[in-house]
Amino acid sequence: MLQKKNKLIGLMMLSMLFFSCDKKQFFSEYKELDGTWKKSDTLRFAFEQNDTVNPYHLFLNVRNNNDYPFNNMYLIVTLKEPGKKPTIKVDTLEYQMANPDGTLMGEGFSDIKESKLWYLENFIFKRPGKYNVEVVQAVRETGKVDGVAELNGITELGLRIEKIK
């Protein structure tokens, strides 16, 4: 009886630690892919932001597996601010995804690796309201003009926003 109670208390403490240790996180959401990210797929994230004073770091979290065939990744990211005349910020970003020997970068013990990639650093939201972020892959094979129609090896893409202060 005492062992069951101790196990229950230990499990509750572990749960509290797990849920309370990420105080920096303001927003985190993942979009699941079936292992292939089509050129025509736009991944969309929406969030409400009312803090127009404090800076935030924005990250793209990519989960990929050994089917990912390239050493880098190009993404086009669009940030749409709220309002009748929204400001639209469009960035083309390049990220290194593999080491020179071809092994995938990122964290993880299995063949799934997660890479936390910088999107915006010390970003201050200018207007309160609903923001939208859209991400498309823009990977091209060397020497080709058209983008890769189906980017293999991508299992999930996430947007994470962390409050700095």
C-alpha positions in Angstrom: 0.0 0.0 0.0 2.8 2.4 0.9 4.7 1.5 -2.3 1.6 2.4 -4.4 1.3 5.7 -2.6 5.0 6.5 -3.1 4.8 5.6 -6.8 1.7 7.8 -7.2 3.4 10.7 -5.5 6.5 10.3 -7.6 4.5 10.1 -10.8 2.6 13.3 -9.8 5.9 15.1 -9.0 7.4 14.0 -12.4 4.3 15.2 -14.2 4.4 18.6 -12.5 8.1 19.0 -13.4 7.4 18.0 -17.0 4.6 20.6 -17.4 6.2 23.4 -15.4 9.7 23.5 -16.7 9.1 25.3 -20.0 8.3 28.8 -18.8 9.7 30.5 -21.8 7.2 28.9 -24.2 4.5 31.3 -25.4 3.3 29.2 -28.4 4.1 25.8 -29.8 2.3 23.8 -32.4 3.3 21.1 -34.9 1.8 20.1 -38.3 2.1 16.5 -39.1 3.2 15.3 -42.5 3.1 11.8 -43.9 6.9 11.7 -44.5 6.6 13.8 -47.6 6.2 17.6 -47.8 4.7 18.5 -51.2 5.7 21.7 -52.9 2.0 22.7 -53.0 1.5 22.2 -49.2 1.4 25.4 -47.2 1.7 24.8 -43.5 -0.2 27.4 -41.5 0.0 28.5 -37.9 -2.2 31.0 -36.2 -1.8 32.5 -32.7 -3.1 35.5 -30.7 -0.5 38.0 -29.5 -1.3 41.0 -27.3 2.2 41.8 -26.0 3.7 44.6 -28.1 6.5 45.5 -25.7 8.6 42.4 -25.0 10.9 40.7 -27.5 10.4 37.0 -28.5 12.4 34.4 -30.3 10.6 32.5 -33.1 11.8 29.0 -34.2 10.8 26.5 -36.8 11.1 22.9 -35.4 11.7 20.3 -38.1 11.4 16.6 -37.5 12.9 14.5 -40.3 14.1 11.0 -40.8 16.8 9.2 -42.8 14.7 9.5 -45.9 15.7 13.2 -46.1 17.9 13.3 -49.2 19.6 16.8 -48.9 22.2 18.4 -46.7 20.2 21.7 -46.5 16.6 23.0 -46.6 15.1 26.1 -48.0 11.9 27.5 -46.6 9.8 30.5 -47.5 8.1 31.9 -44.3 5.4 34.5 -44.4 4.3 36.4 -41.2 1.0 38.2 -41.5 0.2 40.8 -38.8 -3.4 41.6 -37.8 -5.3 44.6 -39.1 -7.2 45.8 -42.1 -3.9 46.6 -43.8 -1.7 43.9 -42.4 2.1 44.1 -42.7 3.4 41.0 -44.5 7.0 39.9 -43.8 8.3 37.2 -46.2 11.7 35.5 -45.7 13.5 32.9 -47.7 15.6 30.8 -45.2 18.3 28.2 -45.6 19.1 25.7 -42.9 21.9 23.1 -42.7 20.3 19.7 -42.1 23.2 17.2 -42.4 26.8 17.0 -41.3 29.6 16.8 -44.0 29.5 13.0 -43.7 25.8 12.9 -44.5 24.5 12.1 -41.0 21.5 14.1 -40.0 21.9 17.0 -37.6 19.4 17.6 -34.8 18.4 15.9 -31.5 17.1 12.4 -31.1 18.2 8.9 -30.5 16.2 7.1 -33.2 16.2 7.8 -37.0 13.9 10.8 -36.3 15.9 14.0 -35.7 14.4 17.3 -34.5 16.1 20.5 -35.4 15.3 23.8 -33.7 15.9 26.4 -36.3 16.0 30.2 -35.8 13.3 32.1 -37.6 13.2 35.5 -35.9 15.4 36.7 -33.0 14.4 39.4 -30.5 11.2 40.1 -32.5 8.7 42.6 -31.1 5.1 42.2 -32.3 3.9 45.6 -33.5 0.1 45.1 -33.2 -2.1 43.1 -30.8 -4.3 40.5 -32.4 -4.2 37.3 -34.5 -1.0 36.6 -36.3 -0.6 34.0 -39.1 2.6 32.2 -40.2 2.7 30.2 -43.4 5.6 28.0 -44.4 6.3 26.3 -47.8 9.4 24.3 -48.7 11.5 25.6 -51.6 14.1 22.9 -52.0 15.7 22.5 -55.4 18.1 20.0 -56.8 21.4 21.4 -57.9 21.2 22.8 -61.4 17.4 22.6 -61.6 15.0 25.5 -61.8 11.9 23.8 -60.6 11.6 23.0 -56.9 11.3 19.4 -55.6 7.7 18.4 -56.0 7.8 16.0 -53.0 10.4 16.5 -50.2 10.9 13.1 -48.6 11.8 12.5 -45.0 9.9 15.4 -43.3 7.5 14.1 -40.7 6.5 17.3 -38.8 7.1 21.0 -38.9 6.4 23.1 -35.8 6.4 26.8 -34.9 7.7 27.7 -31.4 7.6 31.2 -29.9 9.6 31.9 -26.7 9.4 34.9 -24.5 12.8 36.3 -23.7 12.2 38.1 -20.4 
